[in-house]
Amino acid sequence: MTKDEIYQAMTTAVTDLRVQDARPLAHKALAEGLNPAESLEIGFVRGLKMTEDSFRRSEISLGQLLRAAKVVYGGLEVLLPEIPIEALQKSRRLEMSLSEEELNAIGKSIVETMVHTRGYTETN
């Protein structure tokens, strides 16, 4: 597999919610000598952002969004120990893969989902 194919497979694992593929793909990236920070960002985080966009458009459920995050964490468990501490200190992108605005939108959507599933309305 080429570097781009590995990154695409990581992204697809997230968007297709394939938790079982995360760790093997992360190990594959390391075995191929790919940069672990780049693999995390270009492979897994890109897929999470795509999934979050689908959630915002109400194309997927909250459970699916959380499962996508689980895929990313599977890859993170393998890749994070391989990233030199100096690179982590220099890279603000890894500290915060989602902007504060995106996190607020996700949080708002979660609360709205909880309110609607419990039968609350604006008049309650």
C-alpha positions in Angstrom: 0.0 0.0 0.0 1.2 3.5 -0.7 1.2 6.3 1.9 -2.0 7.8 0.4 -3.7 4.4 0.3 -2.9 3.9 4.0 -4.2 7.4 4.9 -7.4 6.8 2.8 -7.9 3.4 4.5 -7.7 5.1 7.9 -10.2 7.8 6.9 -12.5 5.2 5.5 -12.3 3.1 8.7 -13.5 6.1 10.6 -16.3 7.1 8.2 -17.4 3.4 7.9 -17.2 3.0 11.7 -14.8 0.0 11.5 -13.3 0.0 15.0 -11.6 -3.3 14.4 -9.5 -1.7 11.5 -8.0 1.2 13.5 -5.1 -0.6 15.3 -4.0 -2.7 12.3 -4.0 0.3 10.1 -1.9 2.3 12.6 0.5 -0.6 12.9 0.7 -0.7 9.1 1.5 3.0 8.9 4.3 2.5 11.4 5.6 -0.6 9.6 5.8 1.4 6.4 7.8 4.1 8.1 5.1 6.8 7.9 5.2 9.7 10.3 2.9 8.8 13.2 1.7 12.4 13.8 0.9 12.8 10.1 -0.8 9.4 10.0 -3.0 10.5 12.9 -3.9 13.8 11.4 -4.3 13.0 7.7 -5.7 9.5 8.2 -7.8 9.3 11.3 -8.6 12.9 12.2 -9.7 13.7 8.6 -12.2 10.9 8.9 -13.5 12.2 12.2 -14.0 15.6 10.8 -16.0 14.1 7.8 -18.1 12.1 10.2 -18.7 15.2 12.4 -19.9 17.0 9.3 -22.3 14.2 8.6 -23.6 14.4 12.1 -24.2 18.1 11.8 -26.2 17.5 8.6 -28.3 14.9 10.6 -27.1 12.1 8.3 -25.8 10.0 11.1 -26.7 9.4 14.8 -24.9 10.4 17.9 -24.0 6.8 18.5 -22.4 6.7 15.1 -20.4 9.8 15.8 -19.2 8.3 19.1 -18.3 5.1 17.3 -16.2 7.1 14.8 -14.4 8.7 17.8 -13.7 5.1 19.1 -12.0 4.3 15.8 -9.8 7.3 16.1 -8.9 6.4 19.7 -7.9 2.9 18.5 -5.4 4.5 16.1 -4.3 7.0 18.7 -3.4 4.2 21.2 -0.9 2.9 18.6 0.4 6.1 17.1 0.7 8.4 20.1 3.5 6.5 21.9 5.5 6.7 18.6 5.3 10.5 18.4 8.4 12.2 19.9 7.5 14.5 22.8 9.2 17.4 21.0 6.9 17.0 18.1 3.9 17.0 20.4 5.0 20.2 22.0 5.5 21.9 18.7 2.3 20.7 17.1 -0.8 22.6 18.2 -2.8 20.6 15.6 -2.4 17.4 17.7 -3.4 19.2 20.9 -6.7 20.3 19.4 -7.8 18.4 16.4 -11.2 20.1 16.5 -11.7 23.8 17.0 -13.5 25.2 19.9 -16.4 26.2 17.6 -16.7 22.6 16.3 -16.6 21.2 19.9 -19.4 23.6 20.9 -21.5 22.5 17.9 -21.0 18.9 18.8 -21.9 19.6 22.4 -25.0 21.5 21.4 -26.1 18.7 19.0 -25.6 16.1 21.8 -27.8 18.2 24.2 -30.4 18.7 21.6 -30.5 15.0 20.9 -30.9 14.2 24.6 -33.7 16.8 25.0 -35.6 15.5 22.0 -35.3 11.8 22.9 -36.6 12.5 26.4 -39.7 14.2 25.1 -38.9 17.7 26.3 -40.1 20.7 24.3 -39.4 24.4 24.5 -42.5 24.8 26.7 -41.5 22.3 29.4 
